[in-house]
Amino acid sequence: MPPEQPHQIECHLDRLLAERGMTLAELAARVDVTIANLSILKNRRAKAIRFSTLSAICRELDCQPGDVLSYRTSDRRTGA
């Protein structure tokens, strides 16, 4: 994938946090990751995530990796 193309991975932290009544700051404290780093993930600016971080997020949100991340098969902005 050329670096200028955006990735097609979507993060669902907003929905998961809302469903659980938890703030990003609370999750950050529970998984021992900075709020800034979780915000980067949440806002689709992350280029990678460590399995240990994903595991901690899943543990604290009581969910599976597929609940946190999904692959978008087409670009919804252009309809492609």
N, C-alpha and C positions, 0 to 999 in steps of 0.2 A: 504494500500500500504506500503510495507516494506520501511524503510528510505533509504536503499541502492539503491533502484530502482529510476531512474529519472522519473519525472512527464512527462505527455504527453501533456502539455499545451504549445502551441506555441504563441509567442508574435510577432506582426507585426508592431511594432513601427518604425522600419527602413523604411519599405515601406510607411507607412502613412506619416512619416516626409518628405521623399523624394518627395512624391506626392504633398505635401503642401509647399515645399521649406522652411521648418523649421528645425532648429537645435535642438538637444537634450537639449542644454543649454537654448535655447529660450523656449522650452516646459516646462522645469524644473522651470524656472522663472514664467511662466504663471500659473502653477498649484501649485506653492509653495511647491515643492518637490526637494530634492537635486539631482544634476546630478548623483551622485553615486547611489542613490536609483533607479532612472530611468534606469541607465545603468544595474543594477542588473536585473531589470525586462526585459529589452530589450535582454539581453544575456542569458535568461532562467535560471538564478540562483535564482530567487525569489521563495520563498515558499508560499507566500501569497500576496494579494493586498487588500487594504481597498476599500470598495465601494466608499468612498468619493474621493479617488485618481482616481479610474477608472472613476467616474462621471466627475471629473475635466479634465481628459485626453480626454474623449469623447466630453466635451463642447468645449475645445480648438481646437481639431482636427475635430470638426463637424462630428462625426461618432457615431456608435453604439458599445456597448461592444464586439459584435461578430466581428467587424472589427479590434479590438485591439488584441483579444485573440481567439484562436481556439483549439479544441481538436484533437490531432493526434491519429487515431485509430490503427496504427501499427508503429513499430519502423523502421523508414526509414534506419537507419544505418545497421540493421541486416536483413531487408526485412521481418521481422515477421509480 
